[in-house]
């Protein structure tokens, strides 16, 4: 997944601006993003503060790392099982 060029604080600030009454067009123009990006952020991060966003991103990174680790171990196990079954 591509790393966002926007920080957690910027995303949270954009969402809070829209909640406070600033038009979505205005918020998107200030940040230089499309409305689609804004609505994607709103769908994913609605109601979260800066600290929760930071923690969520850390958990996503850890989850990604653990999934790749499990995939590597599963592949190693499969290779070893293939080698053992051919010898017998």
PDB file of N, CA, C and O in Angstrom:
ATOM      1  N   UNK A   1       0.826  -1.160   0.000  1.00  0.00           N
ATOM      2  CA  UNK A   1       0.000   0.000   0.000  1.00  0.00           C
ATOM      3  C   UNK A   1       0.889   1.247   0.000  1.00  0.00           C
ATOM      4  O   UNK A   1       1.893   1.295   0.710  1.00  0.00           O
ATOM      5  N   UNK A   2       0.528   2.232  -0.778  1.00  0.00           N
ATOM      6  CA  UNK A   2       1.295   3.459  -0.899  1.00  0.00           C
ATOM      7  C   UNK A   2       1.179   4.289   0.374  1.00  0.00           C
ATOM      8  O   UNK A   2       0.095   4.436   0.939  1.00  0.00           O
ATOM      9  N   UNK A   3       2.301   4.821   0.810  1.00  0.00           N
ATOM     10  CA  UNK A   3       2.310   5.650   2.007  1.00  0.00           C
ATOM     11  C   UNK A   3       1.719   7.020   1.698  1.00  0.00           C
ATOM     12  O   UNK A   3       2.044   7.630   0.679  1.00  0.00           O
ATOM     13  N   UNK A   4       0.862   7.492   2.569  1.00  0.00           N
ATOM     14  CA  UNK A   4       0.199   8.771   2.380  1.00  0.00           C
ATOM     15  C   UNK A   4       1.178   9.916   2.632  1.00  0.00           C
ATOM     16  O   UNK A   4       2.029   9.833   3.518  1.00  0.00           O
ATOM     17  N   UNK A   5       1.049  10.970   1.855  1.00  0.00           N
ATOM     18  CA  UNK A   5       1.909  12.126   2.086  1.00  0.00           C
ATOM     19  C   UNK A   5       1.323  13.054   3.147  1.00  0.00           C
ATOM     20  O   UNK A   5       1.936  14.062   3.497  1.00  0.00           O
ATOM     21  N   UNK A   6       0.160  12.724   3.650  1.00  0.00           N
ATOM     22  CA  UNK A   6      -0.488  13.520   4.682  1.00  0.00           C
ATOM     23  C   UNK A   6      -0.296  12.865   6.036  1.00  0.00           C
ATOM     24  O   UNK A   6      -0.385  11.645   6.170  1.00  0.00           O
ATOM     25  N   UNK A   7      -0.031  13.691   7.039  1.00  0.00           N
ATOM     26  CA  UNK A   7       0.159  13.178   8.392  1.00  0.00           C
ATOM     27  C   UNK A   7      -1.193  12.916   9.038  1.00  0.00           C
ATOM     28  O   UNK A   7      -2.237  13.323   8.529  1.00  0.00           O
ATOM     29  N   UNK A   8      -1.145  12.231  10.161  1.00  0.00           N
ATOM     30  CA  UNK A   8      -2.364  11.943  10.910  1.00  0.00           C
ATOM     31  C   UNK A   8      -3.049  13.233  11.339  1.00  0.00           C
ATOM     32  O   UNK A   8      -4.275  13.333  11.317  1.00  0.00           O
ATOM     33  N   UNK A   9      -2.244  14.219  11.731  1.00  0.00           N
ATOM     34  CA  UNK A   9      -2.803  15.489  12.175  1.00  0.00           C
ATOM     35  C   UNK A   9      -3.532  16.200  11.039  1.00  0.00           C
ATOM     36  O   UNK A   9      -4.591  16.790  11.254  1.00  0.00           O
ATOM     37  N   UNK A  10      -2.975  16.147   9.837  1.00  0.00           N
ATOM     38  CA  UNK A  10      -3.610  16.795   8.694  1.00  0.00           C
ATOM     39  C   UNK A  10      -4.945  16.137   8.352  1.00  0.00           C
ATOM     40  O   UNK A  10      -5.927  16.822   8.065  1.00  0.00           O
ATOM     41  N   UNK A  11      -4.972  14.818   8.384  1.00  0.00           N
ATOM     42  CA  UNK A  11      -6.211  14.095   8.081  1.00  0.00           C
ATOM     43  C   UNK A  11      -7.273  14.419   9.131  1.00  0.00           C
ATOM     44  O   UNK A  11      -8.418  14.717   8.791  1.00  0.00           O
ATOM     45  N   UNK A  12      -6.889  14.360  10.411  1.00  0.00           N
ATOM     46  CA  UNK A  12      -7.834  14.658  11.488  1.00  0.00           C
ATOM     47  C   UNK A  12      -8.320  16.105  11.391  1.00  0.00           C
ATOM     48  O   UNK A  12      -9.501  16.377  11.607  1.00  0.00           O
ATOM     49  N   UNK A  13      -7.420  17.030  11.067  1.00  0.00           N
ATOM     50  CA  UNK A  13      -7.796  18.445  10.941  1.00  0.00           C
ATOM     51  C   UNK A  13      -8.786  18.634   9.800  1.00  0.00           C
ATOM     52  O   UNK A  13      -9.752  19.382   9.942  1.00  0.00           O
ATOM     53  N   UNK A  14      -8.561  17.969   8.674  1.00  0.00           N
ATOM     54  CA  UNK A  14      -9.470  18.086   7.529  1.00  0.00           C
ATOM     55  C   UNK A  14     -10.864  17.575   7.883  1.00  0.00           C
ATOM     56  O   UNK A  14     -11.864  18.196   7.524  1.00  0.00           O
ATOM     57  N   UNK A  15     -10.928  16.457   8.579  1.00  0.00           N
ATOM     58  CA  UNK A  15     -12.226  15.902   8.954  1.00  0.00           C
ATOM     59  C   UNK A  15     -12.945  16.800   9.961  1.00  0.00           C
ATOM     60  O   UNK A  15     -14.165  16.956   9.897  1.00  0.00           O
ATOM     61  N   UNK A  16     -12.191  17.386  10.888  1.00  0.00           N
ATOM     62  CA  UNK A  16     -12.811  18.271  11.876  1.00  0.00           C
ATOM     63  C   UNK A  16     -13.295  19.559  11.229  1.00  0.00           C
ATOM     64  O   UNK A  16     -14.326  20.103  11.627  1.00  0.00           O
ATOM     65  N   UNK A  17     -12.562  20.054  10.232  1.00  0.00           N
ATOM     66  CA  UNK A  17     -13.007  21.256   9.523  1.00  0.00           C
ATOM     67  C   UNK A  17     -14.345  21.007   8.830  1.00  0.00           C
ATOM     68  O   UNK A  17     -15.244  21.846   8.879  1.00  0.00           O
ATOM     69  N   UNK A  18     -14.467  19.862   8.191  1.00  0.00           N
ATOM     70  CA  UNK A  18     -15.712  19.540   7.492  1.00  0.00           C
ATOM     71  C   UNK A  18     -16.863  19.387   8.483  1.00  0.00           C
ATOM     72  O   UNK A  18     -17.992  19.783   8.190  1.00  0.00           O
ATOM     73  N   UNK A  19     -16.583  18.817   9.651  1.00  0.00           N
ATOM     74  CA  UNK A  19     -17.615  18.655  10.668  1.00  0.00           C
ATOM     75  C   UNK A  19     -18.050  20.004  11.238  1.00  0.00           C
ATOM     76  O   UNK A  19     -19.206  20.179  11.626  1.00  0.00           O
ATOM     77  N   UNK A  20     -17.115  20.953  11.286  1.00  0.00           N
ATOM     78  CA  UNK A  20     -17.434  22.260  11.883  1.00  0.00           C
ATOM     79  C   UNK A  20     -18.209  23.168  10.944  1.00  0.00           C
ATOM     80  O   UNK A  20     -18.667  24.231  11.362  1.00  0.00           O
ATOM     81  N   UNK A  21     -18.367  22.776   9.685  1.00  0.00           N
ATOM     82  CA  UNK A  21     -19.201  23.564   8.791  1.00  0.00           C
ATOM     83  C   UNK A  21     -18.509  24.074   7.547  1.00  0.00           C
ATOM     84  O   UNK A  21     -19.174  24.613   6.662  1.00  0.00           O
ATOM     85  N   UNK A  22     -17.206  23.926   7.446  1.00  0.00           N
ATOM     86  CA  UNK A  22     -16.514  24.331   6.233  1.00  0.00           C
ATOM     87  C   UNK A  22     -16.920  23.388   5.104  1.00  0.00           C
ATOM     88  O   UNK A  22     -17.042  22.180   5.306  1.00  0.00           O
ATOM     89  N   UNK A  23     -17.125  23.943   3.935  1.00  0.00           N
ATOM     90  CA  UNK A  23     -17.567  23.090   2.829  1.00  0.00           C
ATOM     91  C   UNK A  23     -16.457  22.108   2.431  1.00  0.00           C
ATOM     92  O   UNK A  23     -15.268  22.395   2.573  1.00  0.00           O
ATOM     93  N   UNK A  24     -16.872  20.975   1.944  1.00  0.00           N
ATOM     94  CA  UNK A  24     -15.930  19.929   1.565  1.00  0.00           C
ATOM     95  C   UNK A  24     -15.062  20.384   0.397  1.00  0.00           C
ATOM     96  O   UNK A  24     -13.881  20.044   0.323  1.00  0.00           O
ATOM     97  N   UNK A  25     -15.653  21.157  -0.516  1.00  0.00           N
ATOM     98  CA  UNK A  25     -14.870  21.692  -1.631  1.00  0.00           C
ATOM     99  C   UNK A  25     -13.724  22.561  -1.127  1.00  0.00           C
ATOM    100  O   UNK A  25     -12.606  22.485  -1.635  1.00  0.00           O
ATOM    101  N   UNK A  26     -14.009  23.382  -0.129  1.00  0.00           N
ATOM    102  CA  UNK A  26     -12.998  24.277   0.448  1.00  0.00           C
ATOM    103  C   UNK A  26     -11.872  23.482   1.105  1.00  0.00           C
ATOM    104  O   UNK A  26     -10.695  23.787   0.909  1.00  0.00           O
ATOM    105  N   UNK A  27     -12.233  22.470   1.879  1.00  0.00           N
ATOM    106  CA  UNK A  27     -11.238  21.642   2.563  1.00  0.00           C
ATOM    107  C   UNK A  27     -10.360  20.924   1.539  1.00  0.00           C
ATOM    108  O   UNK A  27      -9.139  20.872   1.684  1.00  0.00           O
ATOM    109  N   UNK A  28     -10.991  20.374   0.509  1.00  0.00           N
ATOM    110  CA  UNK A  28     -10.240  19.648  -0.526  1.00  0.00           C
ATOM    111  C   UNK A  28      -9.295  20.582  -1.277  1.00  0.00           C
ATOM    112  O   UNK A  28      -8.171  20.201  -1.603  1.00  0.00           O
ATOM    113  N   UNK A  29      -9.742  21.784  -1.548  1.00  0.00           N
ATOM    114  CA  UNK A  29      -8.912  22.742  -2.273  1.00  0.00           C
ATOM    115  C   UNK A  29      -7.706  23.153  -1.426  1.00  0.00           C
ATOM    116  O   UNK A  29      -6.597  23.270  -1.947  1.00  0.00           O
ATOM    117  N   UNK A  30      -7.915  23.371  -0.123  1.00  0.00           N
ATOM    118  CA  UNK A  30      -6.814  23.763   0.767  1.00  0.00           C
ATOM    119  C   UNK A  30      -5.745  22.685   0.851  1.00  0.00           C
ATOM    120  O   UNK A  30      -4.551  22.984   0.861  1.00  0.00           O
ATOM    121  N   UNK A  31      -6.174  21.435   0.911  1.00  0.00           N
ATOM    122  CA  UNK A  31      -5.222  20.333   1.036  1.00  0.00           C
ATOM    123  C   UNK A  31      -4.697  19.834  -0.312  1.00  0.00           C
ATOM    124  O   UNK A  31      -3.677  19.147  -0.372  1.00  0.00           O
ATOM    125  N   UNK A  32      -5.393  20.182  -1.376  1.00  0.00           N
ATOM    126  CA  UNK A  32      -4.981  19.711  -2.693  1.00  0.00           C
ATOM    127  C   UNK A  32      -5.313  18.252  -2.924  1.00  0.00           C
ATOM    128  O   UNK A  32      -4.533  17.519  -3.532  1.00  0.00           O
ATOM    129  N   UNK A  33      -6.472  17.831  -2.439  1.00  0.00           N
ATOM    130  CA  UNK A  33      -6.909  16.443  -2.605  1.00  0.00           C
ATOM    131  C   UNK A  33      -8.227  16.422  -3.358  1.00  0.00           C
ATOM    132  O   UNK A  33      -8.894  17.448  -3.492  1.00  0.00           O
ATOM    133  N   UNK A  34      -8.595  15.258  -3.844  1.00  0.00           N
ATOM    134  CA  UNK A  34      -9.885  15.116  -4.519  1.00  0.00           C
ATOM    135  C   UNK A  34     -10.971  14.839  -3.480  1.00  0.00           C
ATOM    136  O   UNK A  34     -10.682  14.469  -2.342  1.00  0.00           O
ATOM    137  N   UNK A  35     -12.211  15.024  -3.889  1.00  0.00           N
ATOM    138  CA  UNK A  35     -13.318  14.726  -2.985  1.00  0.00           C
ATOM    139  C   UNK A  35     -13.381  13.241  -2.677  1.00  0.00           C
ATOM    140  O   UNK A  35     -13.790  12.844  -1.585  1.00  0.00           O
ATOM    141  N   UNK A  36     -12.981  12.425  -3.630  1.00  0.00           N
ATOM    142  CA  UNK A  36     -12.976  10.988  -3.413  1.00  0.00           C
ATOM    143  C   UNK A  36     -12.035  10.625  -2.265  1.00  0.00           C
ATOM    144  O   UNK A  36     -12.365   9.791  -1.422  1.00  0.00           O
ATOM    145  N   UNK A  37     -10.866  11.255  -2.240  1.00  0.00           N
ATOM    146  CA  UNK A  37      -9.915  11.008  -1.160  1.00  0.00           C
ATOM    147  C   UNK A  37     -10.495  11.449   0.172  1.00  0.00           C
ATOM    148  O   UNK A  37     -10.369  10.748   1.175  1.00  0.00           O
ATOM    149  N   UNK A  38     -11.129  12.613   0.179  1.00  0.00           N
ATOM    150  CA  UNK A  38     -11.733  13.099   1.418  1.00  0.00           C
ATOM    151  C   UNK A  38     -12.788  12.118   1.939  1.00  0.00           C
ATOM    152  O   UNK A  38     -12.797  11.786   3.124  1.00  0.00           O
ATOM    153  N   UNK A  39     -13.667  11.661   1.062  1.00  0.00           N
ATOM    154  CA  UNK A  39     -14.720  10.735   1.495  1.00  0.00           C
ATOM    155  C   UNK A  39     -14.148   9.379   1.920  1.00  0.00           C
ATOM    156  O   UNK A  39     -14.704   8.716   2.795  1.00  0.00           O
ATOM    157  N   UNK A  40     -13.041   8.971   1.302  1.00  0.00           N
ATOM    158  CA  UNK A  40     -12.380   7.737   1.729  1.00  0.00           C
ATOM    159  C   UNK A  40     -11.832   7.908   3.142  1.00  0.00           C
ATOM    160  O   UNK A  40     -11.974   7.012   3.974  1.00  0.00           O
ATOM    161  N   UNK A  41     -11.208   9.053   3.420  1.00  0.00           N
ATOM    162  CA  UNK A  41     -10.725   9.343   4.771  1.00  0.00           C
ATOM    163  C   UNK A  41     -11.887   9.376   5.750  1.00  0.00           C
ATOM    164  O   UNK A  41     -11.793   8.840   6.855  1.00  0.00           O
ATOM    165  N   UNK A  42     -12.975  10.002   5.346  1.00  0.00           N
ATOM    166  CA  UNK A  42     -14.135  10.127   6.230  1.00  0.00           C
ATOM    167  C   UNK A  42     -14.705   8.746   6.561  1.00  0.00           C
ATOM    168  O   UNK A  42     -15.081   8.473   7.701  1.00  0.00           O
ATOM    169  N   UNK A  43     -14.761   7.894   5.558  1.00  0.00           N
ATOM    170  CA  UNK A  43     -15.288   6.543   5.768  1.00  0.00           C
ATOM    171  C   UNK A  43     -14.384   5.747   6.707  1.00  0.00           C
ATOM    172  O   UNK A  43     -14.866   5.000   7.558  1.00  0.00           O
ATOM    173  N   UNK A  44     -13.079   5.910   6.548  1.00  0.00           N
ATOM    174  CA  UNK A  44     -12.124   5.113   7.303  1.00  0.00           C
ATOM    175  C   UNK A  44     -11.842   5.679   8.692  1.00  0.00           C
ATOM    176  O   UNK A  44     -11.711   4.921   9.653  1.00  0.00           O
ATOM    177  N   UNK A  45     -11.747   7.006   8.808  1.00  0.00           N
ATOM    178  CA  UNK A  45     -11.279   7.614  10.051  1.00  0.00           C
ATOM    179  C   UNK A  45     -12.325   8.455  10.771  1.00  0.00           C
ATOM    180  O   UNK A  45     -11.968   9.206  11.679  1.00  0.00           O
ATOM    181  N   UNK A  46     -13.582   8.365  10.411  1.00  0.00           N
ATOM    182  CA  UNK A  46     -14.618   9.208  11.031  1.00  0.00           C
ATOM    183  C   UNK A  46     -14.666   8.975  12.538  1.00  0.00           C
ATOM    184  O   UNK A  46     -14.731   7.835  12.999  1.00  0.00           O
ATOM    185  N   UNK A  47     -14.633  10.053  13.290  1.00  0.00           N
ATOM    186  CA  UNK A  47     -14.752   9.970  14.739  1.00  0.00           C
ATOM    187  C   UNK A  47     -13.467   9.660  15.477  1.00  0.00           C
ATOM    188  O   UNK A  47     -13.479   9.540  16.702  1.00  0.00           O
ATOM    189  N   UNK A  48     -12.360   9.526  14.765  1.00  0.00           N
ATOM    190  CA  UNK A  48     -11.097   9.221  15.423  1.00  0.00           C
ATOM    191  C   UNK A  48     -10.277  10.489  15.597  1.00  0.00           C
ATOM    192  O   UNK A  48     -10.286  11.375  14.742  1.00  0.00           O
ATOM    193  N   UNK A  49      -9.572  10.561  16.712  1.00  0.00           N
ATOM    194  CA  UNK A  49      -8.668  11.676  16.952  1.00  0.00           C
ATOM    195  C   UNK A  49      -7.284  11.360  16.397  1.00  0.00           C
ATOM    196  O   UNK A  49      -7.067  10.313  15.787  1.00  0.00           O
ATOM    197  N   UNK A  50      -6.367  12.270  16.617  1.00  0.00           N
ATOM    198  CA  UNK A  50      -5.013  12.120  16.089  1.00  0.00           C
ATOM    199  C   UNK A  50      -4.312  10.901  16.678  1.00  0.00           C
ATOM    200  O   UNK A  50      -3.678  10.134  15.952  1.00  0.00           O
ATOM    201  N   UNK A  51      -4.424  10.724  17.983  1.00  0.00           N
ATOM    202  CA  UNK A  51      -3.753   9.592  18.639  1.00  0.00           C
ATOM    203  C   UNK A  51      -4.325   8.258  18.169  1.00  0.00           C
ATOM    204  O   UNK A  51      -3.585   7.296  17.960  1.00  0.00           O
ATOM    205  N   UNK A  52      -5.646   8.206  18.006  1.00  0.00           N
ATOM    206  CA  UNK A  52      -6.258   6.965  17.539  1.00  0.00           C
ATOM    207  C   UNK A  52      -5.847   6.657  16.106  1.00  0.00           C
ATOM    208  O   UNK A  52      -5.645   5.496  15.750  1.00  0.00           O
ATOM    209  N   UNK A  53      -5.721   7.702  15.281  1.00  0.00           N
ATOM    210  CA  UNK A  53      -5.260   7.501  13.905  1.00  0.00           C
ATOM    211  C   UNK A  53      -3.842   6.943  13.880  1.00  0.00           C
ATOM    212  O   UNK A  53      -3.534   6.021  13.126  1.00  0.00           O
ATOM    213  N   UNK A  54      -2.991   7.519  14.715  1.00  0.00           N
ATOM    214  CA  UNK A  54      -1.603   7.056  14.779  1.00  0.00           C
ATOM    215  C   UNK A  54      -1.542   5.589  15.208  1.00  0.00           C
ATOM    216  O   UNK A  54      -0.803   4.793  14.628  1.00  0.00           O
ATOM    217  N   UNK A  55      -2.318   5.246  16.219  1.00  0.00           N
ATOM    218  CA  UNK A  55      -2.346   3.868  16.720  1.00  0.00           C
ATOM    219  C   UNK A  55      -2.910   2.912  15.664  1.00  0.00           C
ATOM    220  O   UNK A  55      -2.420   1.793  15.514  1.00  0.00           O
ATOM    221  N   UNK A  56      -3.929   3.350  14.942  1.00  0.00           N
ATOM    222  CA  UNK A  56      -4.524   2.533  13.889  1.00  0.00           C
ATOM    223  C   UNK A  56      -3.494   2.235  12.797  1.00  0.00           C
ATOM    224  O   UNK A  56      -3.392   1.100  12.330  1.00  0.00           O
ATOM    225  N   UNK A  57      -2.740   3.242  12.397  1.00  0.00           N
ATOM    226  CA  UNK A  57      -1.724   3.036  11.365  1.00  0.00           C
ATOM    227  C   UNK A  57      -0.612   2.111  11.854  1.00  0.00           C
ATOM    228  O   UNK A  57      -0.104   1.295  11.086  1.00  0.00           O
ATOM    229  N   UNK A  58      -0.230   2.233  13.130  1.00  0.00           N
ATOM    230  CA  UNK A  58       0.775   1.329  13.677  1.00  0.00           C
ATOM    231  C   UNK A  58       0.269  -0.109  13.672  1.00  0.00           C
ATOM    232  O   UNK A  58       1.014  -1.030  13.338  1.00  0.00           O
ATOM    233  N   UNK A  59      -0.986  -0.300  14.040  1.00  0.00           N
ATOM    234  CA  UNK A  59      -1.554  -1.644  14.049  1.00  0.00           C
ATOM    235  C   UNK A  59      -1.652  -2.223  12.642  1.00  0.00           C
ATOM    236  O   UNK A  59      -1.434  -3.419  12.450  1.00  0.00           O
ATOM    237  N   UNK A  60      -1.979  -1.384  11.654  1.00  0.00           N
ATOM    238  CA  UNK A  60      -2.036  -1.858  10.273  1.00  0.00           C
ATOM    239  C   UNK A  60      -0.663  -2.303   9.789  1.00  0.00           C
ATOM    240  O   UNK A  60      -0.545  -3.326   9.114  1.00  0.00           O
ATOM    241  N   UNK A  61       0.377  -1.542  10.129  1.00  0.00           N
ATOM    242  CA  UNK A  61       1.739  -1.910   9.741  1.00  0.00           C
ATOM    243  C   UNK A  61       2.166  -3.221  10.410  1.00  0.00           C
ATOM    244  O   UNK A  61       2.766  -4.085   9.771  1.00  0.00           O
ATOM    245  N   UNK A  62       1.851  -3.360  11.702  1.00  0.00           N
ATOM    246  CA  UNK A  62       2.197  -4.588  12.413  1.00  0.00           C
ATOM    247  C   UNK A  62       1.455  -5.784  11.831  1.00  0.00           C
ATOM    248  O   UNK A  62       2.025  -6.865  11.690  1.00  0.00           O
ATOM    249  N   UNK A  63       0.186  -5.590  11.495  1.00  0.00           N
ATOM    250  CA  UNK A  63      -0.610  -6.654  10.892  1.00  0.00           C
ATOM    251  C   UNK A  63      -0.019  -7.086   9.552  1.00  0.00           C
ATOM    252  O   UNK A  63       0.055  -8.279   9.259  1.00  0.00           O
ATOM    253  N   UNK A  64       0.400  -6.119   8.742  1.00  0.00           N
ATOM    254  CA  UNK A  64       1.012  -6.407   7.449  1.00  0.00           C
ATOM    255  C   UNK A  64       2.299  -7.222   7.627  1.00  0.00           C
ATOM    256  O   UNK A  64       2.545  -8.191   6.908  1.00  0.00           O
ATOM    257  N   UNK A  65       3.109  -6.803   8.602  1.00  0.00           N
ATOM    258  CA  UNK A  65       4.368  -7.509   8.867  1.00  0.00           C
ATOM    259  C   UNK A  65       4.108  -8.944   9.334  1.00  0.00           C
ATOM    260  O   UNK A  65       4.788  -9.871   8.896  1.00  0.00           O
ATOM    261  N   UNK A  66       3.126  -9.129  10.221  1.00  0.00           N
ATOM    262  CA  UNK A  66       2.820 -10.463  10.725  1.00  0.00           C
ATOM    263  C   UNK A  66       2.248 -11.370   9.639  1.00  0.00           C
ATOM    264  O   UNK A  66       2.539 -12.566   9.614  1.00  0.00           O
ATOM    265  N   UNK A  67       1.433 -10.807   8.737  1.00  0.00           N
ATOM    266  CA  UNK A  67       0.890 -11.606   7.643  1.00  0.00           C
ATOM    267  C   UNK A  67       1.995 -12.109   6.727  1.00  0.00           C
ATOM    268  O   UNK A  67       1.962 -13.258   6.286  1.00  0.00           O
ATOM    269  N   UNK A  68       2.974 -11.257   6.438  1.00  0.00           N
ATOM    270  CA  UNK A  68       4.076 -11.692   5.577  1.00  0.00           C
ATOM    271  C   UNK A  68       4.919 -12.750   6.285  1.00  0.00           C
ATOM    272  O   UNK A  68       5.425 -13.670   5.642  1.00  0.00           O
ATOM    273  N   UNK A  69       5.073 -12.625   7.606  1.00  0.00           N
ATOM    274  CA  UNK A  69       5.825 -13.609   8.373  1.00  0.00           C
ATOM    275  C   UNK A  69       5.127 -14.965   8.338  1.00  0.00           C
ATOM    276  O   UNK A  69       5.778 -15.994   8.161  1.00  0.00           O
ATOM    277  N   UNK A  70       3.815 -14.970   8.505  1.00  0.00           N
ATOM    278  CA  UNK A  70       3.035 -16.215   8.460  1.00  0.00           C
ATOM    279  C   UNK A  70       3.107 -16.838   7.067  1.00  0.00           C
ATOM    280  O   UNK A  70       3.221 -18.057   6.936  1.00  0.00           O
ATOM    281  N   UNK A  71       3.042 -16.016   6.041  1.00  0.00           N
ATOM    282  CA  UNK A  71       3.119 -16.538   4.676  1.00  0.00           C
ATOM    283  C   UNK A  71       4.476 -17.198   4.424  1.00  0.00           C
ATOM    284  O   UNK A  71       4.546 -18.261   3.808  1.00  0.00           O
ATOM    285  N   UNK A  72       5.549 -16.571   4.900  1.00  0.00           N
ATOM    286  CA  UNK A  72       6.885 -17.147   4.730  1.00  0.00           C
ATOM    287  C   UNK A  72       7.009 -18.480   5.466  1.00  0.00           C
ATOM    288  O   UNK A  72       7.556 -19.445   4.932  1.00  0.00           O
ATOM    289  N   UNK A  73       6.500 -18.523   6.688  1.00  0.00           N
ATOM    290  CA  UNK A  73       6.582 -19.765   7.462  1.00  0.00           C
ATOM    291  C   UNK A  73       5.727 -20.868   6.833  1.00  0.00           C
ATOM    292  O   UNK A  73       6.130 -22.032   6.836  1.00  0.00           O
ATOM    293  N   UNK A  74       4.585 -20.530   6.310  1.00  0.00           N
ATOM    294  CA  UNK A  74       3.735 -21.519   5.649  1.00  0.00           C
ATOM    295  C   UNK A  74       4.418 -22.077   4.408  1.00  0.00           C
ATOM    296  O   UNK A  74       4.339 -23.273   4.128  1.00  0.00           O
ATOM    297  N   UNK A  75       5.084 -21.208   3.673  1.00  0.00           N
ATOM    298  CA  UNK A  75       5.809 -21.644   2.484  1.00  0.00           C
ATOM    299  C   UNK A  75       6.960 -22.570   2.860  1.00  0.00           C
ATOM    300  O   UNK A  75       7.176 -23.590   2.205  1.00  0.00           O
ATOM    301  N   UNK A  76       7.698 -22.221   3.908  1.00  0.00           N
ATOM    302  CA  UNK A  76       8.792 -23.084   4.375  1.00  0.00           C
ATOM    303  C   UNK A  76       8.261 -24.448   4.799  1.00  0.00           C
ATOM    304  O   UNK A  76       8.864 -25.474   4.484  1.00  0.00           O
ATOM    305  N   UNK A  77       7.152 -24.466   5.504  1.00  0.00           N
ATOM    306  CA  UNK A  77       6.555 -25.725   5.951  1.00  0.00           C
ATOM    307  C   UNK A  77       6.149 -26.588   4.765  1.00  0.00           C
ATOM    308  O   UNK A  77       6.382 -27.796   4.759  1.00  0.00           O
ATOM    309  N   UNK A  78       5.543 -25.966   3.763  1.00  0.00           N
ATOM    310  CA  UNK A  78       5.111 -26.698   2.576  1.00  0.00           C
ATOM    311  C   UNK A  78       6.304 -27.296   1.836  1.00  0.00           C
ATOM    312  O   UNK A  78       6.249 -28.441   1.387  1.00  0.00           O
ATOM    313  N   UNK A  79       7.378 -26.526   1.710  1.00  0.00           N
ATOM    314  CA  UNK A  79       8.591 -27.023   1.032  1.00  0.00           C
ATOM    315  C   UNK A  79       9.167 -28.206   1.782  1.00  0.00           C
ATOM    316  O   UNK A  79       9.539 -29.210   1.173  1.00  0.00           O
ATOM    317  N   UNK A  80       9.245 -28.096   3.108  1.00  0.00           N
ATOM    318  CA  UNK A  80       9.780 -29.208   3.892  1.00  0.00           C
ATOM    319  C   UNK A  80       8.911 -30.453   3.796  1.00  0.00           C
ATOM    320  O   UNK A  80       9.437 -31.565   3.748  1.00  0.00           O
ATOM    321  N   UNK A  81       7.603 -30.290   3.767  1.00  0.00           N
ATOM    322  CA  UNK A  81       6.715 -31.436   3.629  1.00  0.00           C
ATOM    323  C   UNK A  81       6.885 -32.099   2.267  1.00  0.00           C
ATOM    324  O   UNK A  81       6.848 -33.326   2.168  1.00  0.00           O
ATOM    325  N   UNK A  82       7.067 -31.312   1.230  1.00  0.00           N
ATOM    326  CA  UNK A  82       7.292 -31.858  -0.106  1.00  0.00           C
ATOM    327  C   UNK A  82       8.587 -32.661  -0.165  1.00  0.00           C
ATOM    328  O   UNK A  82       8.628 -33.740  -0.757  1.00  0.00           O
ATOM    329  N   UNK A  83       9.640 -32.135   0.446  1.00  0.00           N
ATOM    330  CA  UNK A  83      10.931 -32.811   0.441  1.00  0.00           C
ATOM    331  C   UNK A  83      10.837 -34.138   1.205  1.00  0.00           C
ATOM    332  O   UNK A  83      11.353 -35.155   0.741  1.00  0.00           O
ATOM    333  N   UNK A  84      10.185 -34.132   2.365  1.00  0.00           N
ATOM    334  CA  UNK A  84      10.060 -35.346   3.159  1.00  0.00           C
ATOM    335  C   UNK A  84       9.197 -36.402   2.460  1.00  0.00           C
ATOM    336  O   UNK A  84       9.500 -37.592   2.539  1.00  0.00           O
ATOM    337  N   UNK A  85       8.161 -35.993   1.801  1.00  0.00           N
ATOM    338  CA  UNK A  85       7.291 -36.964   1.150  1.00  0.00           C
ATOM    339  C   UNK A  85       7.964 -37.575  -0.078  1.00  0.00           C
ATOM    340  O   UNK A  85       7.657 -38.716  -0.421  1.00  0.00           O
ATOM    341  N   UNK A  86       8.848 -36.880  -0.737  1.00  0.00           N
ATOM    342  CA  UNK A  86       9.556 -37.424  -1.884  1.00  0.00           C
ATOM    343  C   UNK A  86      10.619 -38.415  -1.474  1.00  0.00           C
ATOM    344  O   UNK A  86      10.874 -39.370  -2.207  1.00  0.00           O
ATOM    345  N   UNK A  87      11.254 -38.221  -0.317  1.00  0.00           N
ATOM    346  CA  UNK A  87      12.283 -39.141   0.156  1.00  0.00           C
ATOM    347  C   UNK A  87      11.703 -40.490   0.550  1.00  0.00           C
ATOM    348  O   UNK A  87      12.343 -41.525   0.363  1.00  0.00           O
ATOM    349  N   UNK A  88      10.496 -40.478   1.094  1.00  0.00           N
ATOM    350  CA  UNK A  88       9.892 -41.723   1.534  1.00  0.00           C
ATOM    351  C   UNK A  88       9.338 -42.439   0.333  1.00  0.00           C
ATOM    352  O   UNK A  88       8.775 -43.525   0.467  1.00  0.00           O
TER     353      UNK A  88
END
